[in-house]
Amino acid sequence: MRVTGISPGFVQANLAESIKDPAVKSSIVEKMQRIAIPPEAIARTVAFAIEQPANVDVGDIVVRPTAQD
C-alpha cells in the first residue's frame, strides 16, 4: 500500500466567503490575489504521486507559493 500526504499552502479558493469580519476578509482576499497558487497546482501534485511506478512511494509533499511565509 502506498500513502502520500500532500500539504497544500495558500491556494486560491473561496475560503474568504465564510469569513464574517470585513477587515480579516479583506486581508485574506488581498493576500490570496497576491500570492495564492491555483488549485491546478495541487491537482498536478496528486497526479504526480499517482503516476509513479508501483515500486515508488512518494511519502510527503508540501506545495505552497514561493512567497508564502
Phi, psi and omega in degrees: 000134176252138179227129177237127175264124179245119181252105181278146173272219183283109184248142176296115182208180180265029179306317185298335181300333183268358182273126184275324182289116184301322181292316179294315180301314180299318179296317179295315181298316180298314181293321179298317179296330184277317190232345187297146177268155180288152178303332180299333178295322178288319178300318178295326178293317177299315179299318178303311181297317182293324185284355181291152178302158184302334182266012178244127177248120175263108188290287184227140178228130173252124181239115181211161177297147179297334182273356184289133179281000000 
